[in-house]
Amino acid sequence: QVQLVESGGGLVQAGGSLTLSCAASKTIFSSHAMGWYRQAPGKQRELVAAITRGGDTNYADSVKGRFTLSRDNAKNTVYQQMNSLKPEDTAVYYCATRGGSGRWDYWGQGTQVTVSS
């Protein structure tokens, strides 16, 4: 059973910052790209950011310049620093892994991020 342990969600005012973290097993972390999805009420789940094993990142246009995704290979953990948060960033954020097939295959339980105006 693959476990992704997420933390760092919460309530913040617009313009504030939060950092999400996601820890995985060494086996999974070393062989998978990692990423964060989010799902707001009534909306489809969307990819927010992803990072390859080599550290290359890509971001949704809506978060470029505000979110930074990084990975700590020694801790088998990815971090998503979220700055200048907006009410439209409010969602449940899910950590996920992507294997060699290109499919997002393992998911965390989700962590709520709420940005008040």
C-alpha positions, 0 to 999 in steps of 0.5 A: 500500500503506497502512502503519501502523507500530506500536511500544511493546509489551513486557513489564510487571508488573501495575500498570505502564504502556506507551504504544503508538504507530501512525504512518500516512501523512498521507493516511490519517491525515487522512481516517480515524478510528484505533483499537486492537484486541487479540486474546488467545490463544483469543479474538476480536479486540476493539476497545479504543479509537477516536478520530475525526478530530476527536479524539472517543474511545470505549473498551471498558468493560474499559479505561475510566479506564485507557487514553487514546487521543490523536492528534498530527496534526502527526506523523500518529500516535496514542498509546495510553497504558495505565496500571494494566495487568492480566494480562488486558490481555495480547494482540496489539494492532493499530492500524487505520483506519476510513474513511467507510464505517465499516469498519475497513479497514487494519491494522498488523502487531500488537505484543505486550503482556504483563502479568505478575502 
